[in-house]
Amino acid sequence: MSIEQLKPKKAKERLEAGAEVILLDVREQMEFDFNRIPGAVFRPLSQIQTWVSELDPEKEYIVYCHHGMRSQQACMFMFRHGFRKLNNLSGGIHSWSLEVDPKVPIY
């Protein structure tokens, strides 16, 4: 399986439907403190070598950052470490704010 590019509205549908998926925020602490998607687990990309072994490679993940570049890097790293159920949130939290939840502040 490859890394899927998941549009924000599709991600919202999956989350609301109760899909067994972990929402993973790979931005930095300052960004996470400013805004986040409710229910997200915080794991900064800058520390991925520390936390990747703490996650279950059998679970499915929706990974996001600000615009989708860092989360794509995280997905590629995770894929190389045995994760196969990976979704990169296309456009990141910025697109989530514009397309799904305008209450999530834009920066």
CNS distance restraints for C-alpha pairs under 8 A (distance, minus, plus):
assign (resid   1 and name CA) (resid  84 and name CA) 5.94 0.50 0.50
assign (resid   1 and name CA) (resid  85 and name CA) 7.33 0.50 0.50
assign (resid   2 and name CA) (resid  84 and name CA) 7.04 0.50 0.50
assign (resid   2 and name CA) (resid  86 and name CA) 7.56 0.50 0.50
assign (resid   3 and name CA) (resid  75 and name CA) 6.88 0.50 0.50
assign (resid   3 and name CA) (resid  76 and name CA) 7.64 0.50 0.50
assign (resid   3 and name CA) (resid  79 and name CA) 7.89 0.50 0.50
assign (resid   3 and name CA) (resid  84 and name CA) 7.59 0.50 0.50
assign (resid   3 and name CA) (resid  85 and name CA) 7.41 0.50 0.50
assign (resid   3 and name CA) (resid  86 and name CA) 5.21 0.50 0.50
assign (resid   3 and name CA) (resid  87 and name CA) 5.66 0.50 0.50
assign (resid   3 and name CA) (resid  88 and name CA) 6.89 0.50 0.50
assign (resid   4 and name CA) (resid  86 and name CA) 6.35 0.50 0.50
assign (resid   4 and name CA) (resid  87 and name CA) 4.63 0.50 0.50
assign (resid   4 and name CA) (resid  88 and name CA) 6.09 0.50 0.50
assign (resid   5 and name CA) (resid  87 and name CA) 5.76 0.50 0.50
assign (resid   5 and name CA) (resid  88 and name CA) 4.98 0.50 0.50
assign (resid   5 and name CA) (resid  89 and name CA) 6.15 0.50 0.50
assign (resid   5 and name CA) (resid  90 and name CA) 5.62 0.50 0.50
assign (resid   6 and name CA) (resid  10 and name CA) 6.50 0.50 0.50
assign (resid   6 and name CA) (resid  11 and name CA) 6.28 0.50 0.50
assign (resid   6 and name CA) (resid  87 and name CA) 5.95 0.50 0.50
assign (resid   6 and name CA) (resid  88 and name CA) 5.84 0.50 0.50
assign (resid   6 and name CA) (resid  89 and name CA) 5.00 0.50 0.50
assign (resid   6 and name CA) (resid  90 and name CA) 5.45 0.50 0.50
assign (resid   7 and name CA) (resid  11 and name CA) 6.25 0.50 0.50
assign (resid   7 and name CA) (resid  89 and name CA) 6.09 0.50 0.50
assign (resid   7 and name CA) (resid  90 and name CA) 5.15 0.50 0.50
assign (resid   7 and name CA) (resid  91 and name CA) 7.65 0.50 0.50
assign (resid   8 and name CA) (resid  12 and name CA) 6.16 0.50 0.50
assign (resid   8 and name CA) (resid  89 and name CA) 6.38 0.50 0.50
assign (resid   8 and name CA) (resid  90 and name CA) 6.68 0.50 0.50
assign (resid   8 and name CA) (resid  91 and name CA) 7.79 0.50 0.50
assign (resid   8 and name CA) (resid  92 and name CA) 7.94 0.50 0.50
assign (resid   8 and name CA) (resid  95 and name CA) 6.71 0.50 0.50
assign (resid   8 and name CA) (resid  96 and name CA) 5.36 0.50 0.50
assign (resid   8 and name CA) (resid  99 and name CA) 6.82 0.50 0.50
assign (resid   8 and name CA) (resid 100 and name CA) 6.64 0.50 0.50
assign (resid   9 and name CA) (resid  13 and name CA) 6.24 0.50 0.50
assign (resid   9 and name CA) (resid  96 and name CA) 7.77 0.50 0.50
assign (resid   9 and name CA) (resid  99 and name CA) 6.88 0.50 0.50
assign (resid   9 and name CA) (resid 100 and name CA) 6.15 0.50 0.50
assign (resid  10 and name CA) (resid  14 and name CA) 6.25 0.50 0.50
assign (resid  11 and name CA) (resid  15 and name CA) 6.17 0.50 0.50
assign (resid  11 and name CA) (resid  62 and name CA) 7.74 0.50 0.50
assign (resid  11 and name CA) (resid  89 and name CA) 7.45 0.50 0.50
assign (resid  12 and name CA) (resid  16 and name CA) 5.99 0.50 0.50
assign (resid  12 and name CA) (resid 100 and name CA) 7.40 0.50 0.50
assign (resid  13 and name CA) (resid  17 and name CA) 6.01 0.50 0.50
assign (resid  14 and name CA) (resid  18 and name CA) 6.57 0.50 0.50
assign (resid  14 and name CA) (resid  19 and name CA) 5.51 0.50 0.50
assign (resid  15 and name CA) (resid  19 and name CA) 5.62 0.50 0.50
assign (resid  15 and name CA) (resid  21 and name CA) 7.41 0.50 0.50
assign (resid  20 and name CA) (resid  59 and name CA) 7.83 0.50 0.50
assign (resid  20 and name CA) (resid  60 and name CA) 7.04 0.50 0.50
assign (resid  21 and name CA) (resid  59 and name CA) 6.91 0.50 0.50
assign (resid  21 and name CA) (resid  60 and name CA) 4.90 0.50 0.50
assign (resid  21 and name CA) (resid  61 and name CA) 5.32 0.50 0.50
assign (resid  21 and name CA) (resid  62 and name CA) 6.80 0.50 0.50
assign (resid  22 and name CA) (resid  40 and name CA) 7.42 0.50 0.50
assign (resid  22 and name CA) (resid  41 and name CA) 7.47 0.50 0.50
assign (resid  22 and name CA) (resid  59 and name CA) 7.56 0.50 0.50
assign (resid  22 and name CA) (resid  60 and name CA) 6.24 0.50 0.50
assign (resid  22 and name CA) (resid  61 and name CA) 4.69 0.50 0.50
assign (resid  22 and name CA) (resid  62 and name CA) 6.11 0.50 0.50
assign (resid  23 and name CA) (resid  39 and name CA) 6.91 0.50 0.50
assign (resid  23 and name CA) (resid  40 and name CA) 4.80 0.50 0.50
assign (resid  23 and name CA) (resid  41 and name CA) 6.09 0.50 0.50
assign (resid  23 and name CA) (resid  61 and name CA) 5.90 0.50 0.50
assign (resid  23 and name CA) (resid  62 and name CA) 4.85 0.50 0.50
assign (resid  23 and name CA) (resid  63 and name CA) 6.03 0.50 0.50
assign (resid  23 and name CA) (resid  64 and name CA) 7.71 0.50 0.50
assign (resid  24 and name CA) (resid  40 and name CA) 5.56 0.50 0.50
assign (resid  24 and name CA) (resid  41 and name CA) 4.95 0.50 0.50
assign (resid  24 and name CA) (resid  42 and name CA) 6.16 0.50 0.50
assign (resid  24 and name CA) (resid  43 and name CA) 6.84 0.50 0.50
assign (resid  24 and name CA) (resid  61 and name CA) 6.63 0.50 0.50
assign (resid  24 and name CA) (resid  62 and name CA) 5.96 0.50 0.50
assign (resid  24 and name CA) (resid  63 and name CA) 4.64 0.50 0.50
assign (resid  24 and name CA) (resid  64 and name CA) 6.25 0.50 0.50
assign (resid  25 and name CA) (resid  32 and name CA) 7.69 0.50 0.50
assign (resid  25 and name CA) (resid  36 and name CA) 7.81 0.50 0.50
assign (resid  25 and name CA) (resid  40 and name CA) 6.06 0.50 0.50
assign (resid  25 and name CA) (resid  41 and name CA) 5.88 0.50 0.50
assign (resid  25 and name CA) (resid  42 and name CA) 4.92 0.50 0.50
assign (resid  25 and name CA) (resid  43 and name CA) 6.00 0.50 0.50
assign (resid  25 and name CA) (resid  44 and name CA) 7.06 0.50 0.50
assign (resid  25 and name CA) (resid  63 and name CA) 6.00 0.50 0.50
assign (resid  25 and name CA) (resid  64 and name CA) 5.14 0.50 0.50
assign (resid  25 and name CA) (resid  65 and name CA) 5.92 0.50 0.50
assign (resid  25 and name CA) (resid  71 and name CA) 7.92 0.50 0.50
assign (resid  26 and name CA) (resid  42 and name CA) 6.32 0.50 0.50
assign (resid  26 and name CA) (resid  43 and name CA) 5.07 0.50 0.50
assign (resid  26 and name CA) (resid  44 and name CA) 4.22 0.50 0.50
assign (resid  26 and name CA) (resid  45 and name CA) 4.92 0.50 0.50
assign (resid  26 and name CA) (resid  63 and name CA) 7.06 0.50 0.50
assign (resid  26 and name CA) (resid  64 and name CA) 6.20 0.50 0.50
assign (resid  26 and name CA) (resid  65 and name CA) 5.51 0.50 0.50
assign (resid  26 and name CA) (resid  70 and name CA) 7.17 0.50 0.50
assign (resid  26 and name CA) (resid  71 and name CA) 6.25 0.50 0.50
assign (resid  26 and name CA) (resid  74 and name CA) 7.44 0.50 0.50
assign (resid  27 and name CA) (resid  31 and name CA) 6.20 0.50 0.50
assign (resid  27 and name CA) (resid  32 and name CA) 6.49 0.50 0.50
assign (resid  27 and name CA) (resid  42 and name CA) 7.72 0.50 0.50
assign (resid  27 and name CA) (resid  43 and name CA) 7.39 0.50 0.50
assign (resid  27 and name CA) (resid  44 and name CA) 5.13 0.50 0.50
assign (resid  27 and name CA) (resid  45 and name CA) 6.39 0.50 0.50
assign (resid  27 and name CA) (resid  64 and name CA) 7.73 0.50 0.50
assign (resid  27 and name CA) (resid  65 and name CA) 5.12 0.50 0.50
assign (resid  27 and name CA) (resid  66 and name CA) 6.95 0.50 0.50
assign (resid  27 and name CA) (resid  70 and name CA) 7.61 0.50 0.50
assign (resid  28 and name CA) (resid  32 and name CA) 6.27 0.50 0.50
assign (resid  28 and name CA) (resid  44 and name CA) 5.24 0.50 0.50
assign (resid  28 and name CA) (resid  45 and name CA) 7.43 0.50 0.50
assign (resid  28 and name CA) (resid  46 and name CA) 7.69 0.50 0.50
assign (resid  29 and name CA) (resid  33 and name CA) 6.01 0.50 0.50
assign (resid  29 and name CA) (resid  44 and name CA) 7.28 0.50 0.50
assign (resid  30 and name CA) (resid  34 and name CA) 6.35 0.50 0.50
assign (resid  31 and name CA) (resid  35 and name CA) 6.41 0.50 0.50
assign (resid  32 and name CA) (resid  36 and name CA) 5.66 0.50 0.50
assign (resid  32 and name CA) (resid  42 and name CA) 7.35 0.50 0.50
assign (resid  34 and name CA) (resid 105 and name CA) 7.80 0.50 0.50
assign (resid  35 and name CA) (resid 104 and name CA) 6.14 0.50 0.50
assign (resid  35 and name CA) (resid 105 and name CA) 6.17 0.50 0.50
assign (resid  36 and name CA) (resid  40 and name CA) 6.98 0.50 0.50
assign (resid  36 and name CA) (resid  93 and name CA) 7.43 0.50 0.50
assign (resid  36 and name CA) (resid 104 and name CA) 6.90 0.50 0.50
assign (resid  37 and name CA) (resid  93 and name CA) 7.39 0.50 0.50
assign (resid  37 and name CA) (resid 104 and name CA) 7.30 0.50 0.50
assign (resid  43 and name CA) (resid  47 and name CA) 7.36 0.50 0.50
assign (resid  43 and name CA) (resid  48 and name CA) 7.23 0.50 0.50
assign (resid  43 and name CA) (resid  51 and name CA) 7.13 0.50 0.50
assign (resid  44 and name CA) (resid  48 and name CA) 6.59 0.50 0.50
assign (resid  45 and name CA) (resid  70 and name CA) 7.02 0.50 0.50
assign (resid  45 and name CA) (resid  71 and name CA) 7.78 0.50 0.50
assign (resid  45 and name CA) (resid  74 and name CA) 6.35 0.50 0.50
assign (resid  47 and name CA) (resid  51 and name CA) 6.67 0.50 0.50
assign (resid  48 and name CA) (resid  52 and name CA) 5.59 0.50 0.50
assign (resid  48 and name CA) (resid  74 and name CA) 7.46 0.50 0.50
assign (resid  49 and name CA) (resid  53 and name CA) 7.74 0.50 0.50
assign (resid  51 and name CA) (resid  55 and name CA) 7.03 0.50 0.50
assign (resid  52 and name CA) (resid  78 and name CA) 6.97 0.50 0.50
assign (resid  57 and name CA) (resid  82 and name CA) 6.17 0.50 0.50
assign (resid  57 and name CA) (resid  83 and name CA) 4.51 0.50 0.50
assign (resid  57 and name CA) (resid  84 and name CA) 7.12 0.50 0.50
assign (resid  57 and name CA) (resid  85 and name CA) 7.89 0.50 0.50
assign (resid  58 and name CA) (resid  83 and name CA) 6.78 0.50 0.50
assign (resid  58 and name CA) (resid  84 and name CA) 7.50 0.50 0.50
assign (resid  58 and name CA) (resid  85 and name CA) 7.39 0.50 0.50
assign (resid  59 and name CA) (resid  85 and name CA) 6.66 0.50 0.50
assign (resid  60 and name CA) (resid  84 and name CA) 7.78 0.50 0.50
assign (resid  60 and name CA) (resid  85 and name CA) 4.56 0.50 0.50
assign (resid  60 and name CA) (resid  86 and name CA) 5.97 0.50 0.50
assign (resid  60 and name CA) (resid  87 and name CA) 7.91 0.50 0.50
assign (resid  61 and name CA) (resid  85 and name CA) 6.28 0.50 0.50
assign (resid  61 and name CA) (resid  86 and name CA) 5.11 0.50 0.50
assign (resid  61 and name CA) (resid  87 and name CA) 6.01 0.50 0.50
assign (resid  62 and name CA) (resid  86 and name CA) 6.24 0.50 0.50
assign (resid  62 and name CA) (resid  87 and name CA) 4.62 0.50 0.50
assign (resid  62 and name CA) (resid  88 and name CA) 5.82 0.50 0.50
assign (resid  62 and name CA) (resid  89 and name CA) 6.35 0.50 0.50
assign (resid  63 and name CA) (resid  71 and name CA) 5.56 0.50 0.50
assign (resid  63 and name CA) (resid  72 and name CA) 7.80 0.50 0.50
assign (resid  63 and name CA) (resid  74 and name CA) 7.67 0.50 0.50
assign (resid  63 and name CA) (resid  75 and name CA) 7.09 0.50 0.50
assign (resid  63 and name CA) (resid  86 and name CA) 7.39 0.50 0.50
assign (resid  63 and name CA) (resid  87 and name CA) 6.07 0.50 0.50
assign (resid  63 and name CA) (resid  88 and name CA) 5.04 0.50 0.50
assign (resid  63 and name CA) (resid  89 and name CA) 5.95 0.50 0.50
assign (resid  64 and name CA) (resid  68 and name CA) 6.12 0.50 0.50
assign (resid  64 and name CA) (resid  70 and name CA) 7.72 0.50 0.50
assign (resid  64 and name CA) (resid  71 and name CA) 4.95 0.50 0.50
assign (resid  64 and name CA) (resid  88 and name CA) 6.15 0.50 0.50
assign (resid  64 and name CA) (resid  89 and name CA) 5.17 0.50 0.50
assign (resid  64 and name CA) (resid  90 and name CA) 7.95 0.50 0.50
assign (resid  64 and name CA) (resid  92 and name CA) 5.20 0.50 0.50
assign (resid  64 and name CA) (resid  93 and name CA) 6.68 0.50 0.50
assign (resid  65 and name CA) (resid  69 and name CA) 7.25 0.50 0.50
assign (resid  65 and name CA) (resid  70 and name CA) 6.02 0.50 0.50
assign (resid  65 and name CA) (resid  71 and name CA) 5.33 0.50 0.50
assign (resid  65 and name CA) (resid  89 and name CA) 7.94 0.50 0.50
assign (resid  65 and name CA) (resid  92 and name CA) 5.11 0.50 0.50
assign (resid  65 and name CA) (resid  93 and name CA) 6.15 0.50 0.50
assign (resid  66 and name CA) (resid  70 and name CA) 7.87 0.50 0.50
assign (resid  66 and name CA) (resid  91 and name CA) 7.41 0.50 0.50
assign (resid  66 and name CA) (resid  92 and name CA) 4.87 0.50 0.50
assign (resid  66 and name CA) (resid  93 and name CA) 5.17 0.50 0.50
assign (resid  66 and name CA) (resid  94 and name CA) 5.82 0.50 0.50
assign (resid  67 and name CA) (resid  90 and name CA) 7.41 0.50 0.50
assign (resid  67 and name CA) (resid  91 and name CA) 4.53 0.50 0.50
assign (resid  67 and name CA) (resid  92 and name CA) 4.14 0.50 0.50
assign (resid  67 and name CA) (resid  93 and name CA) 6.50 0.50 0.50
assign (resid  67 and name CA) (resid  94 and name CA) 5.98 0.50 0.50
assign (resid  67 and name CA) (resid  95 and name CA) 7.36 0.50 0.50
assign (resid  68 and name CA) (resid  72 and name CA) 6.10 0.50 0.50
assign (resid  68 and name CA) (resid  88 and name CA) 6.92 0.50 0.50
assign (resid  68 and name CA) (resid  89 and name CA) 6.30 0.50 0.50
assign (resid  68 and name CA) (resid  90 and name CA) 5.68 0.50 0.50
assign (resid  68 and name CA) (resid  91 and name CA) 5.00 0.50 0.50
assign (resid  68 and name CA) (resid  92 and name CA) 4.54 0.50 0.50
assign (resid  69 and name CA) (resid  73 and name CA) 6.45 0.50 0.50
assign (resid  70 and name CA) (resid  74 and name CA) 6.19 0.50 0.50
assign (resid  71 and name CA) (resid  75 and name CA) 6.09 0.50 0.50
assign (resid  71 and name CA) (resid  88 and name CA) 6.16 0.50 0.50
assign (resid  71 and name CA) (resid  89 and name CA) 7.58 0.50 0.50
assign (resid  71 and name CA) (resid  92 and name CA) 7.89 0.50 0.50
assign (resid  72 and name CA) (resid  76 and name CA) 6.22 0.50 0.50
assign (resid  72 and name CA) (resid  88 and name CA) 5.89 0.50 0.50
assign (resid  73 and name CA) (resid  77 and name CA) 6.23 0.50 0.50
assign (resid  74 and name CA) (resid  78 and name CA) 6.03 0.50 0.50
assign (resid  75 and name CA) (resid  79 and name CA) 5.94 0.50 0.50
assign (resid  75 and name CA) (resid  86 and name CA) 6.40 0.50 0.50
assign (resid  75 and name CA) (resid  87 and name CA) 7.54 0.50 0.50
assign (resid  75 and name CA) (resid  88 and name CA) 6.90 0.50 0.50
assign (resid  76 and name CA) (resid  80 and name CA) 6.31 0.50 0.50
assign (resid  77 and name CA) (resid  81 and name CA) 6.50 0.50 0.50
assign (resid  78 and name CA) (resid  82 and name CA) 6.57 0.50 0.50
assign (resid  78 and name CA) (resid  83 and name CA) 5.47 0.50 0.50
assign (resid  79 and name CA) (resid  83 and name CA) 4.66 0.50 0.50
assign (resid  79 and name CA) (resid  84 and name CA) 5.99 0.50 0.50
assign (resid  79 and name CA) (resid  86 and name CA) 7.70 0.50 0.50
assign (resid  89 and name CA) (resid  93 and name CA) 7.90 0.50 0.50
assign (resid  90 and name CA) (resid  95 and name CA) 7.47 0.50 0.50
assign (resid  91 and name CA) (resid  95 and name CA) 4.91 0.50 0.50
assign (resid  91 and name CA) (resid  96 and name CA) 7.45 0.50 0.50
assign (resid  92 and name CA) (resid  96 and name CA) 6.45 0.50 0.50
assign (resid  93 and name CA) (resid  97 and name CA) 6.07 0.50 0.50
assign (resid  94 and name CA) (resid  98 and name CA) 6.47 0.50 0.50
assign (resid  94 and name CA) (resid 106 and name CA) 6.15 0.50 0.50
assign (resid  94 and name CA) (resid 107 and name CA) 7.68 0.50 0.50
assign (resid  95 and name CA) (resid  99 and name CA) 5.79 0.50 0.50
assign (resid  95 and name CA) (resid 100 and name CA) 7.73 0.50 0.50
assign (resid  96 and name CA) (resid 100 and name CA) 5.11 0.50 0.50
assign (resid  96 and name CA) (resid 101 and name CA) 6.20 0.50 0.50
assign (resid  96 and name CA) (resid 104 and name CA) 7.99 0.50 0.50
assign (resid  97 and name CA) (resid 101 and name CA) 4.85 0.50 0.50
assign (resid  97 and name CA) (resid 102 and name CA) 4.82 0.50 0.50
assign (resid  97 and name CA) (resid 103 and name CA) 7.07 0.50 0.50
assign (resid  97 and name CA) (resid 104 and name CA) 5.35 0.50 0.50
assign (resid  97 and name CA) (resid 105 and name CA) 6.79 0.50 0.50
assign (resid  97 and name CA) (resid 106 and name CA) 6.56 0.50 0.50
assign (resid  98 and name CA) (resid 102 and name CA) 5.95 0.50 0.50
